Amino acid sequence: MKGIIFDLDGVLINSAPDMATSINKTLENFGFSPVDANRIPSFIGNGAKVLLVRSLATSLGYENPEEIYEKVSNDNKKMELQNLPTDFPISLEKIDEMLKWYIGYYKEHSVENTELYPNVKSVLDFCKNNKISMSVVSNKPAAISRRILSLFQINAYFDAVIGPEDTGKTKPAPDGLALAAKIMCEKSGQEIPHSEILMVGDSYYDIWAGKNFGCLTCGILGGYGKISKDDKAKPLADFYLDYVGDLVEVCLG
């Protein structure tokens, strides 16, 4: 491998406790009942707005909130919520207001109970010492991702930290990966073929994004995405690990 693109939540960091607290603070601030914090990790992976709307739908008593997601509109200019209940009583304007409040609160409380997964630093050191370029592409807002990486003092390892606001699209669209790869090539001073880039993620959206981009994929089984190497109805990764800390021993060392 000449380049590795990591997802963030559920891969490099265990961030669910702080995200759950921030979501429930947001719901309470706007007069809604909090939801079971143990339920919230299953809502992570499709970006902050989807996380919020799935939690809001749960608070309002709707079933199957995990089915709500975002995709690019037909005119390819913006992301639109899909599978939102037809009788959903909260306007998009109100959702945007709540989202702004959530992002502000979470930005200030993003590492109170968040931690790096075991051996992450060892993986990053190995890649740096072996001149393997690294980036983060997350559906989390990039400003929050950068702040978290900085607070853990690992931001300098990454050539790029990409969020949905950088391309206007979330994974599984490959745009974030393409932008990260472009920056990695520029900073390394060499061309990095797609076949020599590895996408590491814990959700099917990460695997789809990698396949849409045309790179190798690694599925992390111990994250939030409930990814399974036995689900033939979903895209299969090229290989699987329990945690990203196993990456060096299994396939890089």
C-alpha positions, 0 to 999 in steps of 0.5 A: 500500500502507498496510501490508506484512507481511514474512516474516523468514528468506529475505526480510529476513535470510539466516539459514541459516548460523546455523540450520544450525550450531545444528541440528547442535549440537543433533543432536550434543548429543543423540547424533545425527550432523550433517547437510549444512549445505547441505541445511538451508535446504530445511527452513526455513519451517515453524517451529523444530519442523519444521526440527528434525524434518526435520533429525533425520529426515535424520540418521537416514537417512529419505528425503523429510524435506521432506514432514514439516510441522505443521498444526492438529489437528482440535480446532483447539487445537494444532499436530501433526506430519504425515507423520512416518514411522510407525516414527520412533524418537524420541518427541514428548517427546524432540523437545520436549526437543531443541527447547527446547535448540535454541531456547536455543542458537540464541537465543544464536548467531543473528547470528554469520553471519546478515546482512541482504539487500541494500537491506533498510534502504532499503526500510524507510526508504522505507516509514517515510518514506511512512507505510506500516505494517510488521510481521513474521510468521514461523514462527520463535519471536517472541523470536528474531525480535525479538532478531535485528531488535534486533541489526540495529537495525531493530526500531523499524521494525515495529509488530508481530513475530509468531511462532506462539506468539502465535496458536498457529498457523503460516502458512499459517494467516492468524491471524498476519497478522490479528493483525499487521494489527490492531496496525498499524491500532491504531498507525497510527490508521487502518483498513487494508483487506486489499486495501491490505496486502501479504504478502512471503514466500519460501515457498508457506506465505507466499503461502497465508497471504496469500491466506487472509487476503485481502491482496496477495502478493509471492513472493521467488524468492531465498529458501529456499522454492524458490518458483516463478512457473511452478508452477501446482499451487501458489498464485501470488503477485500478483507476484514479485521476486528479492529484497526489496531490489527492492521500492521500485524495482519497485512502491513507488517 
